[in-house]
Amino acid sequence: DALAFEESKKGFTVDILDIARTLRGRTALFGNLDSVGCLGSDDEAVVVRALEHQRNAGIENNGRFVFCLGSPVPPQTSLARVQRYVSLARGIADATR
C-alpha cells in the first residue's frame, strides 16, 4: 500500500515533505514532482532542487518513497527531457544510499 498526491497547483499546496513527516514511514509514499513546472523547465537546477526536496521526503519517510510525478507528462515534453529526469532522480537516489 502507498499514498500518492497530485502536485501543487490551482492555488493549493501539497508539500510532500510535510506529508512524509506526518506519515513517519507508516506507509510508502509516491512523490509529486510538478510535471509541467519542473519537468518542463529548461533550467536543470529547477529539476534538481525539486528532486532533492522529494529525496528529503523519502528520508523523512524512512526510505519508503518512490520518485514520481504528480500528474501525467505533458505531450509536448521531449523524450530527452524525460530521460534526463530519470537519470537525475536515479543519481540523487543512489547518492542517498
Buried (B, 14 or more C-beta within 10 A) or exposed (E): EEEEBEBBEEEEEEEBBEBBEEBEEEEBBBBBBBBBBBBBBEEEEBBBEBBBBBBBBBEBBBEBBBBBBBBEBEEEBEEEBBEBBEEBBEEBBEEEE
